[in-house]
Structures are given as structure tokens and as C-alpha cells.
Amino acid sequence: MQIILLLGLVGVAYAVYLIKSIWFTPLRNVPGPFLARFTNIWYLFQVHSGHVERKNCELHETYGPVVRYGPNRYSFNSPEAIKTIYGHSTQFAKSSFYDAFMVPGRWNVFTERNIKFHASLRREYQATFSMSNLVNFEPYVDQCAKLFDQRLHEVSEAGVAIDMGHWLQCYALDVISQITFAERLGTLDSGEDIGGVMKSLEDSFYYGSTVGVYGSIHPYLFAFVSFLDRLSGSGNGQGIGYVIKIAQEKINAYKAKPAAIYQETEDGSEEFVSKFMKQNAANPERFTTNHILNGCAMNIGAGSDTTGISLSAVLYYLLKNPGCMGKLREEIFAFRKEGRLSESPTYKQSQDMPYLQAVLKEALRLHPAVGQPLERVVPEGGATIDGKYFAQGNIVGVSCWAAHRNKAVWGQDADEFKPDRWLITDTDKLSAMNRSWMPFGVGSRTCLGRHISMLEMCKLVPRIIRDFDFELVDGLGAEWKTTAYWFVKPSNFRVRVRTRSTIS
């Protein structure tokens, strides 16, 4: 009887808490799905479904610029919210959602929630990832682009359709491995998932995107999953833990090479691990061996899916819009005829190609890699966002997908692929669009590897559009299928490839 009474009192207390938090909060009028007022299970279900990015866009279409998607979770899509939440001077820390993307007890730049510690970490890596360092990596990208070109010629000769999304990730994974360790993983050799790295990444993103909804349980669930892994005898680790293991093995193998390998080559190329080791040698207390490991693991963990997805989006939207494909090809051939585009296009050359740059920006607008809101916690003292006051502790965030389809910013054709929108002369309009364009994040947490991703795209896209014709197996009218577990990844993106008989 006492237990029943106790349970009854707990139930009543919880009911009172719900009534108070739902009906007597200043935010009770923020619209959203009914169940989301009571529980985060609604959001968890949407994430598990694999289409949370679409649902977020639908919510904003239905309810407006501010939407509730959990009892204390709020999504925004306006430029004002982007500036308030992510601006460089703001104090909105990441939410516990990001904890699920880390190995408990290990820090990394992406998941670190302490603003000051994150800033100190980022400073240590900033120079290596800077735009000025890009030229050091071009020879590595050229090697992989040439091999990818060869694979496409072989596919053309065989007359078979391929999953282009998979092959573009193979390219991106080999590039980032080459840039990081001066050694490809080998995915471009056969198209196989060497060492199961791709599968481990997919597992980690599913785990992180779902478990992150209840981030506080991550340490316990991770320990349980790791226990089951050891019990099974595989010993390989799970998800991001396996990626860290691979990175450590690569670092150890690199250190075992002759000392001469650490020197820069004649073309100026120098891999990340070499740069990191020099930083460690110069100041081992400031740039530790953990900095080396986390920098290398970060490259592998975040450097293939993002770029592979973005390249897939570029090709997909060009194939869905033949007029845009023709216009880009005209620009490529014109630059080649004028001697302004090399056999292996350089990054500098690509920057002079306005339509190419417009195509890249528009593809990343319509299909940014990340599909979930970039969650932050309202700091002490609360904050006013889009005219509403949010008390400290509430979780707020902007989804790139919703922000990139806000018709108040992009116009009534926001859902259409129109690269020419980036070629207008209205500087005020361009500035407004750029402020809402956030495929690599925004503010102090902008993706460190964004320049590398753009380097890979700027060099590969003009090359393959020049050398090959592509055709969607399912036809122009069919929409491709994607699954969103943190990253919105295409599945079975079937394409036929044909070598162009004449290259103007």
C-alpha cells in the first residue's frame, strides 16, 4: 500500500510539473506538434525515421519562424535568430546533444561544450586548417581526382550504372586520408569499404543523432555497447571509437617511417600528421599527443561524409536541371579554350569561374549536409530571440535546411535550384543571402575543415563535368532517396557514366 501511495504521489507531482511547465510558462504560445509539448520522444521518433530535416522544414512552413520540437527545444529559421544564437560574441554553448558524438572522457573540437576551452582548442588547429594552407594539399587532391577519373572511364567502358554517392564518398575518404597521413585508405581502388570505416561512421552518426536527444544517458549507454562489443570478441570498438582506433594505428605507422618522410616535398605538400607532430615537438605541453590524435581522427570522422554528400548534391541538381549543366559546361570549355583551366584544375582557377561557384553554393543551399538543428543552450540571464524571451537553460537552434528555404530570404522560388540567384548585382540581397547560408555552420563553431571540402569540390567538379556525361538511371522526374542521421545522405544514387568523345 505504501509503495502504491508513493507512486501515486510521484505521479501527481509529475502531472503538476507538466501542467506548470506547459500552461504557465511564458513560452506556452510557441506553436509546434502537440506531443512535443510533453516529451522529447516526439523528436526522437522524427530523428529515428531518417527524415527529420523534412519535418523541420514542414514545421516552419506550418507554424512560422519559431517552432517547438520538444518541451524545452525551439527551432528557428530567421537571419535574426542565426545572428543572436551563433554570433561570435554570443555565449550560447552547445547542448548535451553533442555529447553522444564523443567517446566519454575524451575531448574533441566538435563536441566540446565549454566555450573558453573550445576557443583554446580551435586556436591550436586554426593555422593548419586555414585557407592559406590549401595550396599544400592540392597535390594530394590531384592524385585522388586522377584516380577517380580513371574509375569513371572504366565504368563508362563497362556500361554499368553505379551508386555515385558511394563512389564520391570513396573519393572524399581517400582524399582526406591522403591529406592527413600521406596515404590513401584505398577505397578508390575497388570501391570497397576498406576496414569498415564507412560503416563505422554511419553507425556513429545514427547513434549520435538519436542518443543525443537524451544526451545525459550517453556515458552509460556507450559503456554498455562497448561491453557488448568486447563480449562478442570483435574488439574493434564501435562508431567514433573505431575511427579513433584507426587514426591511432595510422599515426603509429607514420611514426615508424624514416625521419626523412617528415620533411616537406618539393611541391610544398605536407600532410596533417606531419604538421601536427611538428607542433607537438615545438611545444609538447601546449600541443599534446592527444591533439595529434584528435586532429587526425576529426579529419577522418568528419571529412568524407560531408564532402561526399555535397558532391552528390552538386551532381544531382545539375542532372535534374540540364540547362544549368549546359551553362556550367560552357563556362568550363570557355576557360579551357582560353588556357585558364588546367588538365588538373587548380583551386585558384576555380575561384575565377563565377557560374561554377554559384552552382556549388546553390547545391549546398538546397542540400546542406547537416539535417538537424544546431542546438545551443540559452545562457545565464536568458535571451530575446525573434522577439520572444527565452529563459536560461532552454535549448534553441537553427536547422540549415529550414534557414535555406526561408522564403522571406530566398524568395518564392526558395525550393528551386537556381544558381543565377548568386550572380545578381544587388549587393544588399547578396549580403542577406550570405548571412543565411550556413552549410558549414556559422560563427565561432564554423566547421574547421570547410576549406578542405571546398578545395575538393572546386577541383573535382569542373574535371568530371568536362570529361564525362552523366544520366540518372531513374530519369529526370524521379526524386532521389536520402536518410538523415545527423548528415542527410543519399542512398542508391544510381547514375550511368559515359566518357565524352570530344572535349572542346
C-alpha positions as semicolon CSV with decimal commas, in nm:
position;residue;x (nm);y (nm);z (nm)
1;M;0,000;0,000;0,000
2;Q;0,283;0,240;0,090
3;I;0,452;0,175;-0,245
4;I;0,125;0,243;-0,430
5;L;0,078;0,565;-0,233
6;L;0,435;0,671;-0,309
7;L;0,395;0,601;-0,680
8;G;0,068;0,795;-0,676
9;L;0,235;1,096;-0,515
10;V;0,517;1,082;-0,770
11;G;0,259;1,068;-1,049
12;V;0,070;1,367;-0,912
13;A;0,394;1,564;-0,868
14;Y;0,492;1,491;-1,226
15;A;0,147;1,590;-1,352
16;V;0,170;1,920;-1,163
17;Y;0,516;1,978;-1,309
18;L;0,383;1,916;-1,660
19;I;0,086;2,147;-1,613
20;K;0,308;2,420;-1,472
21;S;0,577;2,386;-1,739
22;I;0,329;2,368;-2,027
23;W;0,047;2,601;-1,938
24;F;0,211;2,855;-1,707
25;T;0,532;2,922;-1,899
26;P;0,580;3,245;-2,097
27;L;0,661;3,019;-2,396
28;R;0,331;2,829;-2,385
29;N;0,218;3,004;-2,706
30;V;0,514;2,888;-2,914
31;P;0,350;2,655;-3,169
32;G;0,452;2,303;-3,259
33;P;0,335;1,942;-3,254
34;F;0,109;1,867;-2,956
35;L;0,318;1,574;-2,824
36;A;0,636;1,782;-2,841
37;R;0,498;1,994;-2,555
38;F;0,517;1,696;-2,321
39;T;0,811;1,482;-2,424
40;N;1,128;1,461;-2,634
41;I;1,010;1,122;-2,755
42;W;0,832;1,302;-3,041
43;Y;1,166;1,443;-3,159
44;L;1,341;1,109;-3,105
45;F;1,085;0,940;-3,328
46;Q;1,137;1,200;-3,602
47;V;1,513;1,151;-3,590
48;H;1,479;0,772;-3,596
49;S;1,253;0,797;-3,903
50;G;1,550;0,930;-4,102
51;H;1,372;1,238;-4,239
52;V;1,396;1,492;-3,958
53;E;1,523;1,764;-4,194
54;R;1,200;1,747;-4,396
55;K;0,985;1,753;-4,084
56;N;1,168;2,061;-3,956
57;C;1,100;2,243;-4,284
58;E;0,734;2,139;-4,269
59;L;0,703;2,270;-3,913
60;H;0,833;2,612;-4,014
61;E;0,609;2,619;-4,322
62;T;0,312;2,544;-4,095
63;Y;0,388;2,743;-3,781
64;G;0,628;3,020;-3,882
65;P;0,979;3,130;-3,779
66;V;0,973;2,987;-3,424
67;V;0,868;2,626;-3,359
68;R;0,867;2,400;-3,054
69;Y;1,002;2,049;-3,117
70;G;1,043;1,939;-2,752
71;P;0,934;2,052;-2,404
72;N;1,226;2,297;-2,395
73;R;1,353;2,272;-2,753
74;Y;1,288;2,553;-3,004
75;S;1,378;2,577;-3,373
76;F;1,424;2,900;-3,572
77;N;1,478;2,980;-3,939
78;S;1,536;3,358;-3,949
79;P;1,856;3,561;-4,012
80;E;1,795;3,741;-3,681
81;A;1,796;3,412;-3,489
82;I;2,114;3,299;-3,665
83;K;2,292;3,616;-3,556
84;T;2,160;3,603;-3,198
85;I;2,237;3,236;-3,136
86;Y;2,561;3,185;-3,329
87;G;2,719;3,531;-3,350
88;H;3,086;3,548;-3,249
89;S;3,017;3,748;-2,932
90;T;2,733;3,529;-2,803
91;Q;2,761;3,288;-2,510
92;F;2,528;3,013;-2,633
93;A;2,709;2,685;-2,554
94;K;2,637;2,360;-2,733
95;S;2,369;2,140;-2,580
96;S;2,421;1,792;-2,434
97;F;2,306;1,657;-2,773
98;Y;2,668;1,673;-2,893
99;D;2,797;1,455;-2,608
100;A;2,674;1,147;-2,795
101;F;2,927;1,214;-3,073
102;M;3,228;1,170;-2,844
103;V;3,399;0,891;-2,655
104;P;3,330;0,963;-2,286
105;G;3,637;1,111;-2,120
106;R;3,791;1,229;-2,449
107;W;3,763;1,586;-2,573
108;N;3,734;1,688;-2,936
109;V;3,682;2,021;-3,108
110;F;3,340;1,935;-3,249
111;T;3,173;1,820;-2,927
112;E;3,344;2,044;-2,670
113;R;3,073;2,243;-2,487
114;N;3,288;2,472;-2,273
115;I;3,316;2,793;-2,476
116;K;3,656;2,901;-2,342
117;F;3,815;2,556;-2,372
118;H;3,676;2,518;-2,723
119;A;3,826;2,854;-2,824
120;S;4,167;2,745;-2,694
121;L;4,144;2,414;-2,881
122;R;4,040;2,583;-3,202
123;R;4,335;2,824;-3,186
124;E;4,575;2,530;-3,185
125;Y;4,431;2,391;-3,510
126;Q;4,333;2,714;-3,687
127;A;4,655;2,772;-3,886
128;T;4,671;2,417;-4,019
129;F;4,313;2,437;-4,150
130;S;4,344;2,792;-4,284
131;M;4,272;2,898;-4,640
132;S;4,637;2,991;-4,692
133;N;4,734;2,629;-4,628
134;L;4,516;2,496;-4,909
135;V;4,793;2,504;-5,168
136;N;4,985;2,248;-4,961
137;F;4,710;1,992;-5,014
138;E;4,642;2,033;-5,387
139;P;4,892;1,765;-5,499
140;Y;4,719;1,513;-5,274
141;V;4,377;1,604;-5,412
142;D;4,510;1,581;-5,770
143;Q;4,630;1,224;-5,710
144;C;4,287;1,112;-5,593
145;A;4,099;1,311;-5,860
146;K;4,309;1,145;-6,131
147;L;4,234;0,800;-5,988
148;F;3,863;0,882;-5,959
149;D;3,870;0,995;-6,323
150;Q;4,022;0,659;-6,415
151;R;3,750;0,470;-6,229
152;L;3,480;0,663;-6,418
153;H;3,644;0,577;-6,753
154;E;3,634;0,209;-6,651
155;V;3,266;0,237;-6,553
156;S;3,192;0,401;-6,888
157;E;3,362;0,119;-7,078
158;A;3,176;-0,144;-6,875
159;G;2,842;0,025;-6,945
160;V;2,711;-0,030;-6,592
161;A;2,526;0,201;-6,356
162;I;2,693;0,289;-6,027
163;D;2,594;0,433;-5,690
164;M;2,757;0,772;-5,743
165;G;2,701;0,875;-5,381
166;H;2,912;0,581;-5,265
167;W;3,190;0,650;-5,515
168;L;3,201;1,018;-5,430
169;Q;3,243;0,925;-5,064
170;C;3,522;0,687;-5,168
171;Y;3,691;0,984;-5,336
172;A;3,642;1,210;-5,033
173;L;3,762;0,943;-4,788
174;D;4,078;0,872;-4,986
175;V;4,149;1,245;-5,024
176;I;4,116;1,318;-4,652
177;S;4,326;1,013;-4,568
178;Q;4,593;1,121;-4,818
179;I;4,589;1,475;-4,682
180;T;4,608;1,353;-4,323
181;F;4,852;1,061;-4,343
182;A;5,009;1,087;-4,693
183;E;4,843;0,752;-4,758
184;R;4,507;0,666;-4,909
185;L;4,279;0,419;-4,735
186;G;4,234;0,257;-5,076
187;T;3,860;0,297;-5,125
188;L;3,911;0,427;-5,480
189;D;4,098;0,112;-5,581
190;S;3,795;-0,115;-5,566
191;G;3,504;0,086;-5,429
192;E;3,508;-0,133;-5,118
193;D;3,463;-0,002;-4,764
194;I;3,820;-0,064;-4,655
195;G;3,837;-0,163;-4,290
196;G;3,467;-0,089;-4,244
197;V;3,535;0,281;-4,187
198;M;3,227;0,398;-4,378
199;K;3,004;0,158;-4,185
200;S;3,152;0,272;-3,855
201;L;3,087;0,634;-3,947
202;E;2,725;0,557;-4,039
203;D;2,681;0,375;-3,708
204;S;2,828;0,666;-3,514
205;F;2,600;0,920;-3,683
206;Y;2,289;0,711;-3,617
207;Y;2,395;0,663;-3,256
208;G;2,482;1,030;-3,205
209;S;2,172;1,172;-3,371
210;T;1,932;0,953;-3,173
211;V;2,104;0,912;-2,836
212;G;2,187;1,283;-2,842
213;V;1,818;1,363;-2,792
214;Y;1,876;1,231;-2,438
215;G;2,245;1,320;-2,420
216;S;2,278;1,254;-2,046
217;I;2,239;0,878;-2,096
218;H;2,530;0,859;-2,342
219;P;2,810;0,767;-2,096
220;Y;2,606;0,473;-1,962
221;L;2,480;0,351;-2,298
222;F;2,826;0,384;-2,455
223;A;2,976;0,175;-2,174
224;F;2,707;-0,090;-2,224
225;V;2,758;-0,103;-2,602
226;S;3,136;-0,124;-2,554
227;F;3,086;-0,410;-2,306
228;L;2,875;-0,599;-2,560
229;D;3,142;-0,538;-2,823
230;R;3,411;-0,687;-2,600
231;L;3,181;-0,973;-2,508
232;S;3,129;-1,057;-2,874
233;G;3,505;-1,084;-2,916
234;S;3,527;-0,843;-3,210
235;G;3,739;-0,594;-3,016
236;N;3,716;-0,336;-3,293
237;G;3,518;-0,079;-3,099
238;Q;3,206;0,096;-3,215
239;G;3,140;0,407;-3,423
240;I;3,365;0,701;-3,344
241;G;3,569;0,484;-3,107
242;Y;3,668;0,268;-3,404
243;V;3,761;0,576;-3,608
244;I;3,989;0,691;-3,325
245;K;4,146;0,345;-3,320
246;I;4,213;0,361;-3,696
247;A;4,361;0,710;-3,661
248;Q;4,597;0,594;-3,384
249;E;4,712;0,299;-3,596
250;K;4,783;0,532;-3,889
251;I;4,976;0,771;-3,665
252;N;5,184;0,484;-3,524
253;A;5,260;0,358;-3,875
254;Y;5,358;0,709;-3,983
255;K;5,594;0,750;-3,688
256;A;5,761;0,420;-3,779
257;K;5,863;0,557;-4,119
258;P;6,212;0,706;-4,178
259;A;6,258;1,057;-4,036
260;A;6,302;1,197;-4,387
261;I;5,933;1,144;-4,452
262;Y;5,857;1,434;-4,217
263;Q;6,021;1,684;-4,450
264;E;5,818;1,889;-4,697
265;T;5,827;1,768;-5,056
266;E;5,939;1,979;-5,350
267;D;5,582;2,066;-5,443
268;G;5,521;2,206;-5,094
269;S;5,274;1,938;-4,987
270;E;5,282;1,830;-4,625
271;E;5,030;1,604;-4,457
272;F;4,839;1,697;-4,143
273;V;5,007;1,439;-3,922
274;S;5,348;1,588;-4,007
275;K;5,228;1,939;-3,927
276;F;5,074;1,820;-3,601
277;M;5,391;1,634;-3,500
278;K;5,597;1,949;-3,557
279;Q;5,360;2,146;-3,335
280;N;5,394;1,878;-3,069
281;A;5,774;1,880;-3,093
282;A;5,783;2,260;-3,063
283;N;5,556;2,272;-2,758
284;P;5,453;1,928;-2,623
285;E;5,270;2,071;-2,324
286;R;5,054;2,301;-2,533
287;F;5,003;2,073;-2,834
288;T;4,993;1,725;-2,685
289;T;4,982;1,379;-2,839
290;N;4,607;1,395;-2,773
291;H;4,594;1,699;-3,003
292;I;4,765;1,493;-3,274
293;L;4,522;1,203;-3,234
294;N;4,209;1,415;-3,213
295;G;4,310;1,628;-3,512
296;C;4,368;1,322;-3,729
297;A;4,055;1,142;-3,606
298;M;3,849;1,456;-3,663
299;N;3,959;1,464;-4,027
300;I;3,860;1,102;-4,089
301;G;3,540;1,124;-3,883
302;A;3,402;1,439;-4,046
303;G;3,593;1,472;-4,372
304;S;3,434;1,214;-4,600
305;D;3,057;1,211;-4,546
306;T;3,025;1,589;-4,565
307;T;3,221;1,627;-4,889
308;G;3,077;1,313;-5,047
309;I;2,723;1,432;-4,972
310;S;2,795;1,782;-5,104
311;L;2,947;1,649;-5,427
312;S;2,645;1,421;-5,472
313;A;2,414;1,718;-5,428
314;V;2,605;1,919;-5,690
315;L;2,583;1,640;-5,948
316;Y;2,222;1,553;-5,862
317;Y;2,090;1,906;-5,905
318;L;2,288;1,956;-6,225
319;L;2,138;1,637;-6,367
320;K;1,789;1,743;-6,259
321;N;1,844;2,078;-6,431
322;P;2,002;2,015;-6,774
323;G;2,003;2,387;-6,856
324;C;2,230;2,452;-6,558
325;M;2,453;2,161;-6,657
326;G;2,488;2,305;-7,008
327;K;2,569;2,650;-6,875
328;L;2,839;2,516;-6,643
329;R;2,990;2,307;-6,921
330;E;3,003;2,614;-7,146
331;E;3,196;2,803;-6,879
332;I;3,437;2,511;-6,831
333;F;3,508;2,479;-7,204
334;A;3,547;2,857;-7,242
335;F;3,805;2,867;-6,963
336;R;3,985;2,566;-7,110
337;K;3,997;2,724;-7,457
338;E;4,140;3,044;-7,309
339;G;4,411;2,849;-7,125
340;R;4,262;2,936;-6,786
341;L;4,178;2,580;-6,682
342;S;4,444;2,311;-6,648
343;E;4,408;1,939;-6,714
344;S;4,402;1,910;-6,334
345;P;4,204;2,223;-6,240
346;T;4,360;2,430;-5,963
347;Y;4,175;2,588;-5,676
348;K;4,286;2,934;-5,787
349;Q;4,147;2,875;-6,137
350;S;3,814;2,761;-5,995
351;Q;3,776;3,085;-5,800
352;D;3,765;3,279;-6,127
353;M;3,470;3,071;-6,255
354;P;3,156;3,257;-6,139
355;Y;2,899;3,003;-6,255
356;L;3,088;2,710;-6,100
357;Q;3,095;2,892;-5,767
358;A;2,724;2,975;-5,798
359;V;2,643;2,608;-5,867
360;L;2,838;2,495;-5,560
361;K;2,672;2,750;-5,332
362;E;2,324;2,671;-5,462
363;A;2,367;2,294;-5,425
364;L;2,488;2,338;-5,067
365;R;2,194;2,569;-5,002
366;L;1,935;2,315;-5,116
367;H;2,116;2,018;-4,965
368;P;2,337;2,112;-4,669
369;A;2,500;1,804;-4,520
370;V;2,366;1,850;-4,165
371;G;1,995;1,784;-4,122
372;Q;1,924;1,860;-3,755
373;P;1,905;2,191;-3,567
374;L;2,245;2,310;-3,442
375;E;2,141;2,310;-3,078
376;R;2,263;2,568;-2,827
377;V;2,170;2,641;-2,463
378;V;2,034;2,983;-2,369
379;P;2,296;3,136;-2,136
380;E;2,256;3,282;-1,790
381;G;2,023;3,582;-1,791
382;G;1,816;3,448;-2,080
383;A;1,792;3,591;-2,431
384;T;1,541;3,752;-2,664
385;I;1,528;3,570;-2,998
386;D;1,294;3,674;-3,278
387;G;1,108;3,899;-3,033
388;K;1,047;3,626;-2,773
389;Y;1,223;3,594;-2,439
390;F;1,379;3,254;-2,363
391;A;1,496;3,181;-2,010
392;Q;1,839;3,032;-1,948
393;G;1,862;2,656;-1,996
394;N;1,621;2,635;-2,288
395;I;1,759;2,467;-2,600
396;V;1,744;2,673;-2,918
397;G;1,881;2,615;-3,265
398;V;1,856;2,672;-3,638
399;S;1,829;2,396;-3,895
400;C;2,027;2,474;-4,211
401;W;1,750;2,312;-4,413
402;A;1,482;2,543;-4,277
403;A;1,701;2,854;-4,292
404;H;1,796;2,776;-4,653
405;R;1,430;2,756;-4,754
406;N;1,303;3,064;-4,574
407;K;1,107;3,243;-4,846
408;A;1,149;3,575;-4,669
409;V;1,519;3,547;-4,753
410;W;1,532;3,344;-5,072
411;G;1,203;3,435;-5,239
412;Q;0,909;3,226;-5,354
413;D;1,145;3,007;-5,560
414;A;1,339;2,903;-5,247
415;D;1,277;2,533;-5,320
416;E;1,418;2,558;-5,673
417;F;1,775;2,509;-5,792
418;K;1,874;2,844;-5,941
419;P;2,249;2,915;-5,937
420;D;2,184;3,250;-6,105
421;R;2,044;3,384;-5,777
422;W;2,410;3,415;-5,667
423;L;2,510;3,618;-5,974
424;I;2,288;3,920;-5,914
425;T;2,437;4,268;-5,870
426;D;2,213;4,365;-5,577
427;T;2,475;4,373;-5,300
428;D;2,218;4,408;-5,022
429;K;2,032;4,098;-5,140
430;L;2,357;3,903;-5,177
431;S;2,463;4,006;-4,828
432;A;2,130;3,891;-4,684
433;M;2,160;3,553;-4,858
434;N;2,517;3,502;-4,742
435;R;2,416;3,573;-4,382
436;S;2,159;3,292;-4,403
437;W;2,385;3,048;-4,592
438;M;2,527;2,811;-4,331
439;P;2,610;2,465;-4,474
440;F;2,932;2,461;-4,269
441;G;2,778;2,618;-3,961
442;V;2,828;2,978;-3,861
443;G;3,012;3,187;-3,605
444;S;3,283;3,057;-3,373
445;R;3,180;2,694;-3,432
446;T;3,210;2,704;-3,812
447;C;3,349;2,374;-3,948
448;L;3,730;2,378;-3,934
449;G;3,752;2,162;-4,246
450;R;3,526;2,373;-4,468
451;H;3,816;2,499;-4,682
452;I;3,933;2,143;-4,750
453;S;3,583;2,038;-4,851
454;M;3,552;2,332;-5,090
455;L;3,900;2,256;-5,228
456;E;3,794;1,901;-5,313
457;M;3,473;2,017;-5,480
458;C;3,629;2,307;-5,671
459;K;3,891;2,077;-5,823
460;L;3,676;1,771;-5,897
461;V;3,351;1,919;-6,032
462;P;3,494;2,101;-6,338
463;R;3,709;1,798;-6,416
464;I;3,433;1,538;-6,426
465;I;3,179;1,767;-6,595
466;R;3,439;1,834;-6,865
467;D;3,531;1,468;-6,916
468;F;3,203;1,279;-6,872
469;D;2,831;1,276;-6,941
470;F;2,606;1,153;-6,663
471;E;2,250;1,021;-6,665
472;L;2,011;0,948;-6,380
473;V;1,907;0,583;-6,401
474;D;1,557;0,661;-6,269
475;G;1,505;0,957;-6,505
476;L;1,470;1,330;-6,451
477;G;1,127;1,302;-6,291
478;A;1,234;1,077;-6,004
479;E;1,348;1,222;-5,672
480;W;1,647;1,065;-5,504
481;K;1,617;0,897;-5,165
482;T;1,806;1,026;-4,864
483;T;1,837;0,931;-4,498
484;A;1,914;1,185;-4,228
485;Y;2,110;1,071;-3,924
486;W;2,285;1,399;-3,848
487;F;2,408;1,402;-4,209
488;V;2,148;1,385;-4,489
489;K;2,299;1,112;-4,702
490;P;2,174;0,991;-5,043
491;S;2,111;0,620;-5,079
492;N;2,150;0,429;-5,405
493;F;2,212;0,744;-5,614
494;R;2,219;0,546;-5,941
495;V;2,395;0,709;-6,235
496;R;2,522;0,600;-6,576
497;V;2,854;0,742;-6,690
498;R;2,977;0,796;-7,045
499;T;3,316;0,932;-7,145
500;R;3,276;1,239;-7,363
501;S;3,405;1,161;-7,713
502;T;3,513;1,521;-7,776
503;I;3,634;1,773;-7,525
504;S;3,617;2,125;-7,662
